[in-house]
């Protein structure tokens, strides 16, 4: 019923920037928290940044001051602006959202994941 689709990944040199986008689609009633996670090879998936429906943000210490999360509630979209990228930022980045959606008999809440987008930072 709900899909998250990421875009904006790619290959960039150290010190460069990328902007990730994640658009939610489906029978969406509301979206609560949205976030970006990443998973590097042979490592566990980790939270990079999150944002509430009211705009409060939270960042992992490793990206504070370099990454900025934002959202456009009218477009059901969350963004991750990544500046001063480092080789250690290389990972697959996943979008996550807590979504309330409508179905035949009412509303349900669910936690959704996108399929991920690769970010590679070369040294």
Secondary structure as the mmCIF struct_conf table of DSSP 4:
data_model
#
loop_
_struct_conf.conf_type_id
_struct_conf.id
_struct_conf.beg_label_comp_id
_struct_conf.beg_label_asym_id
_struct_conf.beg_label_seq_id
_struct_conf.end_label_comp_id
_struct_conf.end_label_asym_id
_struct_conf.end_label_seq_id
STRN STRN1 UNK A 2 UNK A 7
STRN STRN2 UNK A 10 UNK A 13
TURN_TY1_P TURN_TY1_P1 UNK A 14 UNK A 15
STRN STRN3 UNK A 18 UNK A 26
BEND BEND1 UNK A 27 UNK A 27
STRN STRN4 UNK A 28 UNK A 39
TURN_TY1_P TURN_TY1_P2 UNK A 41 UNK A 42
BEND BEND2 UNK A 43 UNK A 43
STRN STRN5 UNK A 46 UNK A 51
TURN_TY1_P TURN_TY1_P3 UNK A 53 UNK A 54
STRN STRN6 UNK A 57 UNK A 59
HELX_RH_3T_P HELX_RH_3T_P1 UNK A 61 UNK A 63
TURN_TY1_P TURN_TY1_P4 UNK A 64 UNK A 66
STRN STRN7 UNK A 67 UNK A 72
HELX_RH_3T_P HELX_RH_3T_P2 UNK A 73 UNK A 75
TURN_TY1_P TURN_TY1_P5 UNK A 76 UNK A 76
STRN STRN8 UNK A 77 UNK A 82
BEND BEND3 UNK A 84 UNK A 84
HELX_RH_3T_P HELX_RH_3T_P3 UNK A 87 UNK A 89
STRN STRN9 UNK A 91 UNK A 103
TURN_TY1_P TURN_TY1_P6 UNK A 104 UNK A 105
STRN STRN10 UNK A 106 UNK A 113
STRN STRN11 UNK A 117 UNK A 122
#
